[in-house]
Amino acid sequence: MGRYKQIREAIAMFGLHEHETIRGIKSKINKSLKQWHPDVSNNKKETAKEKSISLLNAKKIIMDYVDNYKISFEKHEIEKYLPPHELWMQRFGNDPLWGNGKQ
């Protein structure tokens, strides 16, 4: 199985979307692992154990990808994630109608 297919199957197991934050990834992984832990799951122990093992394998695949992902600190990449008020000021800051005249 190719790497891309492994990652796609792993993210599907946790209900991850195409774009997630590291915090969101960890949160969804932990939630799933807690839900399927054999000591707390409402399912049969053996079923919960098997599911937990497959979730742990999927977690390893995802975290390996995330840990080796190169994050860009280039201006155009950072500006993709500006908070709404900064984005507004960047676009309309000095505009007499839409902006507040401040930069």
C-alpha positions in Angstrom: 0.0 0.0 0.0 1.4 3.4 -0.9 2.1 6.1 1.7 -0.7 8.4 0.4 -3.3 5.6 0.7 -2.1 4.8 4.2 -2.4 8.4 5.3 -5.9 8.7 3.8 -7.1 5.6 5.5 -5.6 6.7 8.8 -7.2 10.2 8.7 -10.6 8.6 7.8 -10.4 6.5 11.0 -10.3 9.6 13.1 -12.7 11.7 11.0 -10.0 14.2 10.1 -10.6 16.8 7.4 -8.3 17.9 4.5 -7.0 20.8 6.6 -6.5 20.4 10.3 -4.4 22.1 13.0 -2.0 20.0 15.0 -4.2 20.7 18.0 -7.3 19.4 16.1 -5.5 16.3 15.0 -4.3 15.4 18.5 -7.8 16.2 20.0 -9.6 13.9 17.5 -7.0 11.1 17.9 -7.2 11.2 21.7 -11.0 11.3 21.6 -11.1 8.2 19.5 -8.5 6.4 21.5 -10.4 7.1 24.7 -13.7 6.0 23.2 -12.3 2.6 22.1 -10.0 1.9 25.0 -10.9 -1.7 26.1 -11.4 -0.6 29.8 -14.0 2.0 29.0 -15.6 1.0 25.7 -19.2 -0.2 25.6 -18.2 -2.8 23.0 -16.8 -6.3 23.6 -13.3 -6.2 25.1 -11.9 -8.1 22.1 -13.5 -5.8 19.6 -12.4 -2.7 21.5 -8.8 -4.1 21.8 -8.7 -4.7 18.0 -10.0 -1.3 17.2 -7.6 0.3 19.7 -4.6 -1.4 18.0 -5.7 -0.2 14.5 -6.2 3.3 15.9 -2.8 3.3 17.4 -1.3 2.1 14.1 -3.2 4.9 12.3 -2.0 7.4 14.9 1.6 6.4 14.3 1.2 6.9 10.5 -0.4 10.4 11.0 2.1 11.6 13.6 5.0 10.4 11.5 3.7 12.5 8.6 3.0 15.5 10.9 6.3 15.3 12.7 8.2 15.3 9.3 6.0 17.9 7.6 7.9 21.1 6.7 6.1 24.2 7.8 6.5 27.3 5.7 7.2 30.6 7.4 7.0 32.5 4.1 5.0 35.7 4.1 2.3 34.4 1.7 1.8 31.3 3.8 1.5 33.2 7.1 -0.9 35.6 5.5 -3.3 32.7 4.7 -4.0 32.4 8.4 -4.3 36.0 9.5 -6.9 36.6 12.2 -10.1 38.3 10.7 -9.3 41.8 12.1 -5.8 41.8 10.6 -7.1 40.5 7.3 -9.8 43.3 7.3 -7.1 45.9 8.1 -4.9 44.6 5.4 -7.6 44.9 2.8 -9.5 48.0 3.9 -7.4 49.8 6.5 -7.2 53.2 4.9 -10.4 52.9 2.8 -12.7 55.9 3.7 -15.8 53.7 3.5 -14.8 50.3 4.7 -11.7 50.9 6.8 -11.2 52.9 10.0 -8.4 55.0 8.5 -5.8 53.4 10.8 -2.9 51.1 9.8 
